[in-house]
Amino acid sequence: MVANTSTLRRQLLSIATNDYSFAEVSASIPGLSHYKFYSAKKHAQNIDFITSNHLIKDLPIGEKTLQLSTGELIQTPNVIRSIAPATIIRQYTQLCEDENIQRLGTSTMYKILTDCSASVRQSMEGLDYYISEGSRAFTDLTETVEHSVCFDLVLSTSNSFSILSDTSLKSPLPLDCTKPIHASTPERKNQSYRPKTKTIPIKMLTVNFQSIKSKQGQVKNLVESTQPDIVLGTETWIDPTITDNQIFPPNYHIYRNDRNLKGGGVLIAIKNDHLSTPVPELHTNCEIVWAKISLVGNKDMYLASYYNPKTSNEDSIEELGISLERASTTKNAFIVVGGDFNLSGWNWLTRTLKPESTCQKNHYKFGDILDDNGLVQLVDEPTRGPNTLDLVITNNPSRFTRTKIIPGLSDHDIVFSEIDTKPISRKQKPRKIPLYRKANWETIKRR
């Protein structure tokens, strides 16, 4: 059997992870990484939990038809889930904490339980599983409340049995008649409402400069008009003889990986207000640079700017995969990578390769790198001609509230992104600066 996709490889590998150690499995599978092994192990543990006997019951009533990827159809018995999804997720979370297992997200577990829904059937004793169905109703209500932004609507009707569609949404009673009448529900005193402070999203630009030093006026206008917190730049065309203040405004900290004055080079520019540090241990033998921003109450943001000079450059894609694997194994890392990947064969709207694409091996390899490291590519519009070359990939796409294309500084357009998270700001304490030129020196000399 040939495993052509990373998902199938993970599923096959998960069969062995419960019975064999990493050393035993890696001896049979050369090149197996710790990330792939433990990702498959987590997959096996999650499946074992949601299919365990105390959660579902296999009853000999009814069957389902399951179609395999090969096209083969097999019959499987229907099952009854005896515990509500919300309870399952709570038990799953507690199990992960007790066993020190990295858990899936709550929304992901809801998605799994929805897609793998169990039937509600009549049992052999003739008793219906109404508890399961009733619990699901409460779970649906809880999930709806959790995902709602605001509830500012009060429904009130004088007839508890009337149909809501025929009832006015306005309360028929004045507000002063709606006070509680029982001692167990005392009237609450008016409390002042304090609105929550709105979080300002982080702005990020992914820019192909094609000689940043020769475009200082355009760079200044771009920074002043968009006010970015982060700039991921490629094709800087500079070398170490060029200083940071020659290429970027002074209120940014620059992290660079230069090539020469004739091509290549990448940089990350981060506002000095944000607490940032370099991450050289993630660098590999390709044009990439890493930096980290500390976030308030969130995972640290690991940023990378990457440039692939040619579509046919297999070594660059390979080194990128090594770098991303190191980053993905970093604990609590929010990964964001942007740059010019030069993979024109992808149609990111359909997530498929174009029929006329060249170097398909590199394209598929890049897709496997994303899947193996739990990353998602966000840009689906062309950035140079009809092709989408400038990409943004992340392991937390829900943080991105907006990703759009704006006019660029070269033949590439710019990717503008907004990220919903709050960085730690480096606030400088006020200090006194003596102004000696305004001193009254005559008075001082007399003393």
Summary of the structure (lengths in Angstrom):
residues: 447
radius of gyration: 29.1
end to end distance: 96.1
largest distance: 108.7
contacts: 1174
relative contact order: 0.08
helix: 32%
strand: 23%
